[in-house]
């Protein structure tokens, strides 16, 4: 974890760029279909409930004054936390009209694997999959590969490595879900093996075949420790070509796409660096924003253990935000980044092929040291961030653009305070910079991010 010791920066209200008129989309709540979303489980089978966080809760010679049976802040998840989270999800999902699938955007394995990292990573992934299947045996599970799911953090598999085969052995039954009572196939084993065994990415049908979910292996495009071996570069480029083909196919079939992955493009607010390498950032923006924005219903990423979002626009070509998309960033189950565990129920309208709303639930992990764990509602997106002005009822780029401006208005800080309260799932917020958060939400490129900070710093000094 990178800790940014920032400070509060207030700056003048931001004038929304003029948005071209588009048809309004009104969601049909009665037809809503839902997905269960949780990420960054980081299941730590080495966790000790009496061990202190100084030894990452693994060294019992470093005793804590409090027993933490369900997990401790700044440590990864014990099995009891995962089991309790799934138990908390179950009654909530039973109240839904229809739970269509489960999405887990990566990092099932714990941090700091030590000796025998491959066996430990695969064991945590296998155990997590079994627990999810035991709780939701009739619901497809669509996992992504995160950087900590690799035996060596961020280090991509060698050309002849069997890691993807090992992972698919664990996940394929849950992805295919042949035993589920469904009208449609999520995908075929042949199609799944073709892309997963090559690069850890794949495509599945959701909502009775009305929409498509694309699961990316964004580690191929990510910056840390990436090495330019020919096979890594080839697979990174091949995934981008595959993505473009999937967009073309969706447009021909009049289907919309949800994209899931672990590390999103944009800025890392801890290191103040781009998360993806520049060529892949540029190609992705060109595809998602400039060429195929009409087929993108939304994007869901994780990695930071924080609740946030990103506005995807291409300021180089479209300052009006006429073409735009968005990313929802998902908080984590693991409390290792000074956060409470959290998960979401996300709602979709199958007729509009759009994400319409979500609820976020959390557990106060510190209280479980003295009392039983309780999962409670953090907030509902449509209640906390209701549409305003010319917003659509669905979540889309236009709505996230207007929301980002509302969050950072000088004249009204209430929306921003709500955002901060949930960013770490109701855990005490770390020191932060309001300016950095705004620029990270609205700027995907490092050059634009730096210019944003410079511009609004100058406005602040002039007020």
Order of alpha helices (4+ residues) and beta strands (2+ residues): beta-alpha-beta-alpha-beta-alpha-alpha-beta-beta-alpha-beta-beta-beta-alpha-beta-beta-beta-beta-beta-beta-alpha-alpha-alpha-alpha-alpha
